[in-house]
């Protein structure tokens, strides 16, 4: 299945619903390889397996979740 999909100004794409139905998992792994973006469904045993998979430089005190949330929201708007 191939389809031309527009990338929005934030770099986001929306996958067609009929493609999502073919996935066995709500989680995907995304990789750039040889000029191609490869998206593959992956099984995640436990959501805690994903902890630490994203690195973000935060200035906020991590014990103050509201401050962390505000800082992350500000970073996504840049």
Secondary structure, DSSP 8 states (H G I E B T S, - for coil): --------TTS-----HHHHTT-SSSEEEEEEETTEEEEEEE--S-GGGGTTSS-----S-TT-HHHHHHHHHHHHT-
